[in-house]
Amino acid sequence: MFYVYILISEKNNSYYVGSCKNIGKRLSQHNNGMVKSTKRFLPWTLIFSEEFENLNDARKREAQIKKWKRRSAIEKLVKTF
């Protein structure tokens, strides 16, 4: 299985959207400063995830979410989680 996930920074309340195969391992990488784009805003909390059969579908959904320009769109999605 593959996942699309949304993290929120406890430091500045920013969101990060990503995709991966092992969500627990990936969250650990984010919180251990191993991801260049997120290490400045530690710690991160998982607030949303969706499961997909293949990586291609997960990446398509990740791209769709990242295209949303308004923070409120992500917040609306997260409320359903």
DSSP file (Angstrom, degrees, kcal/mol; ACC not computed):
  #  RESIDUE AA STRUCTURE BP1 BP2  ACC     N-H-->O    O-->H-N    N-H-->O    O-->H-N    TCO  KAPPA ALPHA  PHI   PSI    X-CA   Y-CA   Z-CA
    1    1 A M              0   0    0      0, 0.0     2,-0.3     0, 0.0    52,-0.2   0.000 360.0 360.0 360.0 153.8    0.0    0.0    0.0
    2    2 A F  E     -A   52   0A   0     50,-2.6    50,-3.0    52,-0.1     2,-0.4  -0.894 360.0-149.9-126.6 157.3    1.0    3.6   -0.6
    3    3 A Y  E     -AB  51  20A   0     17,-3.2    17,-2.1    -2,-0.3     2,-0.4  -0.945  16.2-154.0-133.8 147.3   -0.1    6.7    1.3
    4    4 A V  E     -AB  50  19A   0     46,-2.0    46,-2.2    -2,-0.4     2,-0.3  -0.962  33.0-177.8-108.6 137.0   -0.7   10.4    0.8
    5    5 A Y  E     -AB  49  18A   0     13,-2.8    13,-2.3    -2,-0.4     2,-0.4  -0.949  24.2-149.3-138.6 156.8   -0.3   12.3    4.0
    6    6 A I  E     -AB  48  17A   0     42,-2.3    41,-2.7    -2,-0.3    42,-1.2  -0.996  16.3-169.3-126.1 129.9   -0.5   15.8    5.5
    7    7 A L  E     -AB  46  16A   0      9,-2.8     9,-2.0    -2,-0.4     2,-0.4  -0.820   9.1-149.6-111.8 154.1    1.6   16.9    8.4
    8    8 A I  E     -AB  45  15A   0     37,-2.1    37,-2.1    -2,-0.3     2,-0.4  -0.990  18.1-126.8-123.7 137.5    1.3   20.1   10.4
    9    9 A S  E  >  -A   44   0A   0      5,-2.6     4,-1.8    -2,-0.4    35,-0.2  -0.666   6.3-156.0 -81.1 129.6    4.3   21.8   12.0
   10   10 A E  T  4 S+     0   0    0     33,-3.0    -1,-0.1    -2,-0.4    34,-0.1   0.661  92.9  59.5 -75.1 -15.6    4.0   22.5   15.7
   11   11 A K  T  4 S-     0   0    0     30,-0.7    -1,-0.2    32,-0.5    31,-0.1   0.917 131.0  -3.5 -78.8 -46.0    6.4   25.3   15.3
   12   12 A N  T  4 S-     0   0    0     29,-0.3    -2,-0.2     2,-0.1    -1,-0.1   0.287  89.6-114.6-135.6  11.5    4.6   27.5   12.8
   13   13 A N     <  +     0   0    0     -4,-1.8     2,-0.2     1,-0.2    -3,-0.1   0.708  63.5 148.7  61.0  23.3    1.3   25.6   11.9
   14   14 A S        -     0   0    0     27,-0.1    -5,-2.6     1,-0.0     2,-0.3  -0.509  41.6-125.5 -82.8 159.1    2.4   25.1    8.2
   15   15 A Y  E     -B    8   0A   0     -7,-0.2     2,-0.4    -2,-0.2    -7,-0.2  -0.740  16.4-164.0-103.6 151.9    1.3   22.1    6.3
   16   16 A Y  E     -B    7   0A   0     -9,-2.0    -9,-2.8    -2,-0.3     2,-0.5  -0.996   5.8-162.5-132.5 130.8    3.4   19.5    4.4
   17   17 A V  E     +B    6   0A   0     -2,-0.4     2,-0.3   -11,-0.2   -11,-0.2  -0.947  24.7 146.4-114.3 131.3    1.9   17.2    1.8
   18   18 A G  E     -B    5   0A   0    -13,-2.3   -13,-2.8    -2,-0.5     2,-0.3  -0.898  34.3-132.9-150.4 178.7    3.7   14.1    0.7
   19   19 A S  E     +B    4   0A   0     -2,-0.3     2,-0.3   -15,-0.2   -15,-0.2  -0.976  30.2 148.5-139.2 153.3    3.4   10.4   -0.4
   20   20 A C  E     -B    3   0A   0    -17,-2.1   -17,-3.2    -2,-0.3     3,-0.2  -0.961  48.4-117.8-166.8 176.7    5.2    7.3    0.7
   21   21 A K  S    S+     0   0    0     -2,-0.3     2,-0.6     1,-0.2    -1,-0.1   0.783 105.4  37.8 -96.6 -38.6    5.1    3.5    1.2
   22   22 A N     >  -     0   0    0      1,-0.1     4,-2.3   -19,-0.1    -1,-0.2  -0.899  64.9-173.9-120.4 101.0    5.7    3.4    4.9
   23   23 A I  H  > S+     0   0    0     -2,-0.6     4,-2.4     1,-0.2     5,-0.2   0.845  83.1  52.9 -68.2 -35.2    4.0    6.3    6.7
   24   24 A G  H  > S+     0   0    0      2,-0.2     4,-1.9     1,-0.2    -1,-0.2   0.927 112.1  45.2 -64.8 -44.8    5.5    5.6   10.1
   25   25 A K  H  > S+     0   0    0      2,-0.2     4,-2.1     1,-0.2    -2,-0.2   0.903 113.2  50.8 -64.3 -42.0    9.0    5.5    8.8
   26   26 A R  H  X S+     0   0    0     -4,-2.3     4,-2.2     2,-0.2    -2,-0.2   0.905 108.5  50.6 -66.1 -41.8    8.4    8.7    6.8
   27   27 A L  H  X S+     0   0    0     -4,-2.4     4,-2.4     1,-0.2    -1,-0.2   0.903 109.5  52.3 -61.8 -40.4    7.0   10.6    9.7
   28   28 A S  H  X S+     0   0    0     -4,-1.9     4,-1.3     1,-0.2    -2,-0.2   0.904 107.4  52.0 -60.9 -42.2   10.1    9.5   11.7
   29   29 A Q  H  <>S+     0   0    0     -4,-2.1     5,-2.4     1,-0.2     6,-0.5   0.911 110.2  48.9 -60.7 -42.8   12.4   10.9    8.9
   30   30 A H  H ><5S+     0   0    0     -4,-2.2     3,-1.2     1,-0.2     5,-0.3   0.936 113.9  45.3 -61.5 -46.5   10.5   14.2    9.0
   31   31 A N  H 3<5S+     0   0    0     -4,-2.4    -1,-0.2     1,-0.3    -2,-0.2   0.614 108.7  56.1 -78.6 -11.8   10.8   14.5   12.8
   32   32 A N  T 3<5S-     0   0    0     -4,-1.3    -1,-0.3    -3,-0.3    -2,-0.2   0.266 116.3-110.0 -99.0   9.8   14.5   13.5   12.9
   33   33 A G  T < 5S+     0   0    0     -3,-1.2    -3,-0.2    -4,-0.1    -2,-0.1   0.723  81.4 127.3  73.4  22.3   15.5   16.3   10.5
   34   34 A M      < +     0   0    0     -5,-2.4     2,-0.6    -6,-0.2    -4,-0.2   0.470  54.0  76.2 -90.7  -2.5   16.3   13.9    7.6
   35   35 A V  S >> S-     0   0    0     -6,-0.5     4,-1.6    -5,-0.3     3,-1.6  -0.943  71.1-151.7-113.6 114.7   14.0   15.7    5.1
   36   36 A K  T 34 S+     0   0    0     -2,-0.6     4,-0.4     1,-0.3     3,-0.2   0.853  92.1  51.6 -53.6 -42.9   15.6   19.0    3.9
   37   37 A S  T 34 S+     0   0    0      1,-0.2    -1,-0.3     2,-0.1    -7,-0.0   0.634 119.9  32.7 -75.4 -12.5   12.3   20.8    3.2
   38   38 A T  T X4 S+     0   0    0     -3,-1.6     3,-1.6     2,-0.1    -1,-0.2   0.525  88.3  92.0-119.2  -8.0   10.8   20.1    6.7
   39   39 A K  G >< S+     0   0    0     -4,-1.6     3,-0.8     1,-0.3    -2,-0.1   0.743  81.3  60.9 -67.6 -21.2   13.7   20.1    9.1
   40   40 A R  G 3  S+     0   0    0     -4,-0.4    -1,-0.3     1,-0.2    -2,-0.1   0.690 105.2  48.9 -74.4 -16.8   13.5   23.8    9.9
   41   41 A F  G <  S-     0   0    0     -3,-1.6   -30,-0.7   -30,-0.0   -31,-0.3  -0.030  91.5-170.2-118.2  30.8    9.9   23.4   11.3
   42   42 A L    <   +     0   0    0     -3,-0.8     2,-0.1   -33,-0.1   -11,-0.1  -0.270  49.3  51.1 -63.5 152.6   10.2   20.5   13.7
   43   43 A P        -     0   0    0      0, 0.0   -33,-3.0     0, 0.0   -32,-0.5   0.668  65.9-168.0 -86.9 165.0    8.2   18.8   15.2
   44   44 A W  E     -A    9   0A   0    -35,-0.2     2,-0.4   -17,-0.2   -35,-0.2  -0.859   6.1-157.2-114.1 146.8    5.6   17.5   12.8
   45   45 A T  E     -A    8   0A   0    -37,-2.1   -37,-2.1    -2,-0.3     2,-0.4  -0.987  22.0-122.6-124.7 133.8    2.3   15.8   13.5
   46   46 A L  E     +A    7   0A   0     -2,-0.4   -39,-0.2   -39,-0.2     3,-0.1  -0.612  37.3 163.8 -72.9 124.5    0.4   13.6   11.1
   47   47 A I  E     +     0   0A   0    -41,-2.7     2,-0.3    -2,-0.4   -40,-0.2   0.478  60.9  17.8-120.2  -7.4   -3.1   15.0   10.7
   48   48 A F  E     +A    6   0A   0    -42,-1.2   -42,-2.3    32,-0.0    -1,-0.3  -0.962  55.3 171.4-162.8 143.0   -4.3   13.2    7.5
   49   49 A S  E     -A    5   0A   0     -2,-0.3     2,-0.3   -44,-0.2   -44,-0.2  -0.983  10.0-165.1-152.3 150.8   -3.6   10.1    5.4
   50   50 A E  E     -A    4   0A   0    -46,-2.2   -46,-2.0    -2,-0.3     2,-0.4  -0.982  19.1-134.2-131.8 145.3   -5.2    8.3    2.5
   51   51 A E  E     -A    3   0A   0     -2,-0.3     2,-0.3   -48,-0.2   -48,-0.2  -0.808  21.9-176.4-105.1 141.6   -4.3    4.8    1.3
   52   52 A F  E     -A    2   0A   0    -50,-3.0   -50,-2.6    -2,-0.4     3,-0.0  -0.949  32.2-130.5-135.1 154.2   -3.8    3.8   -2.3
   53   53 A E  S    S+     0   0    0     -2,-0.3     2,-0.3   -52,-0.2    -1,-0.1   0.812  91.0  21.8 -72.0 -31.8   -3.1    0.5   -4.2
   54   54 A N  S  > S-     0   0    0      1,-0.1     4,-1.7   -52,-0.1     3,-0.2  -0.935  74.9-116.6-140.4 161.3   -0.1    2.0   -6.2
   55   55 A L  H  > S+     0   0    0     -2,-0.3     4,-2.8     1,-0.2     5,-0.2   0.847 110.0  60.9 -65.3 -36.1    2.4    4.8   -6.1
   56   56 A N  H  > S+     0   0    0      1,-0.2     4,-2.0     2,-0.2    -1,-0.2   0.923 106.4  45.6 -59.3 -45.4    1.1    6.4   -9.2
   57   57 A D  H  > S+     0   0    0      2,-0.2     4,-2.1     1,-0.2    -1,-0.2   0.894 112.7  51.3 -65.5 -39.4   -2.4    7.0   -7.7
   58   58 A A  H  X S+     0   0    0     -4,-1.7     4,-2.5     1,-0.2    -2,-0.2   0.918 110.2  48.7 -63.3 -43.4   -0.9    8.3   -4.5
   59   59 A R  H  X S+     0   0    0     -4,-2.8     4,-2.4     2,-0.2    -1,-0.2   0.869 108.8  53.5 -66.4 -36.3    1.3   10.7   -6.4
   60   60 A K  H  X S+     0   0    0     -4,-2.0     4,-2.0    -5,-0.2    -1,-0.2   0.918 111.2  45.8 -62.8 -42.8   -1.7   11.9   -8.5
   61   61 A R  H  X S+     0   0    0     -4,-2.1     4,-2.4     2,-0.2    -2,-0.2   0.898 110.7  53.3 -67.7 -40.2   -3.6   12.6   -5.3
   62   62 A E  H  X S+     0   0    0     -4,-2.5     4,-2.4     1,-0.2    -2,-0.2   0.930 109.9  48.1 -58.1 -46.2   -0.6   14.4   -3.7
   63   63 A A  H  X S+     0   0    0     -4,-2.4     4,-1.4     1,-0.2    -1,-0.2   0.890 109.5  53.5 -62.7 -39.8   -0.3   16.6   -6.8
   64   64 A Q  H  X S+     0   0    0     -4,-2.0     4,-0.6     1,-0.2     3,-0.4   0.937 111.1  44.9 -60.9 -47.2   -4.0   17.4   -6.6
   65   65 A I  H >< S+     0   0    0     -4,-2.4     3,-1.1     1,-0.2    -2,-0.2   0.899 110.1  54.7 -64.5 -40.9   -3.8   18.5   -3.0
   66   66 A K  H 3< S+     0   0    0     -4,-2.4    -1,-0.2     1,-0.3    -2,-0.2   0.757 100.4  61.3 -66.5 -23.8   -0.7   20.5   -3.6
   67   67 A K  H 3< S+     0   0    0     -4,-1.4     2,-0.3    -3,-0.4    -1,-0.3   0.706  78.0 103.9 -74.9 -19.5   -2.5   22.5   -6.3
   68   68 A W    <<  -     0   0    0     -3,-1.1     6,-0.0    -4,-0.6    -3,-0.0  -0.488  55.8-166.3 -64.9 125.7   -5.1   23.8   -3.9
   69   69 A K        +     0   0    0     -2,-0.3     2,-0.4     4,-0.0    -1,-0.2   0.705  60.9  76.2 -89.6 -21.9   -4.1   27.3   -3.2
   70   70 A R    >>  -     0   0    0      1,-0.1     3,-1.0     2,-0.0     4,-0.9  -0.780  68.3-145.1-100.6 135.4   -6.2   28.0   -0.2
   71   71 A R  H 3> S+     0   0    0     -2,-0.4     4,-2.4     1,-0.2     3,-0.3   0.832  99.9  66.3 -58.6 -34.4   -5.3   26.7    3.3
   72   72 A S  H 3> S+     0   0    0      1,-0.2     4,-2.2     2,-0.2    -1,-0.2   0.807  93.7  58.7 -62.3 -29.5   -9.1   26.3    4.0
   73   73 A A  H <> S+     0   0    0     -3,-1.0     4,-1.7     2,-0.2    -1,-0.2   0.916 108.9  43.7 -66.5 -42.5   -9.3   23.6    1.3
   74   74 A I  H  X S+     0   0    0     -4,-0.9     4,-2.6    -3,-0.3    -2,-0.2   0.915 112.4  52.9 -67.3 -42.5   -6.7   21.5    3.2
   75   75 A E  H  X S+     0   0    0     -4,-2.4     4,-1.6     1,-0.2    -2,-0.2   0.870 107.4  52.0 -61.9 -36.7   -8.4   22.2    6.5
   76   76 A K  H  X S+     0   0    0     -4,-2.2     4,-0.6     2,-0.2    -1,-0.2   0.908 111.1  47.6 -64.8 -42.3  -11.7   21.0    5.1
   77   77 A L  H >< S+     0   0    0     -4,-1.7     3,-1.2     1,-0.2     4,-0.3   0.916 109.6  53.2 -63.5 -43.9  -10.1   17.8    3.9
   78   78 A V  H >< S+     0   0    0     -4,-2.6     3,-1.7     1,-0.3    -1,-0.2   0.839  98.1  64.4 -63.2 -34.6   -8.4   17.2    7.3
   79   79 A K  H 3< S+     0   0    0     -4,-1.6    -1,-0.3     1,-0.3    -2,-0.2   0.762  97.9  56.8 -61.6 -24.7  -11.7   17.6    9.2
   80   80 A T  T <<        0   0    0     -3,-1.2    -1,-0.3    -4,-0.6    -2,-0.2   0.584 360.0 360.0 -81.4  -9.6  -12.9   14.4    7.4
   81   81 A F    <         0   0    0     -3,-1.7    -1,-0.2    -4,-0.3    -2,-0.2   0.450 360.0 360.0 -79.1 360.0  -10.0   12.4    8.8
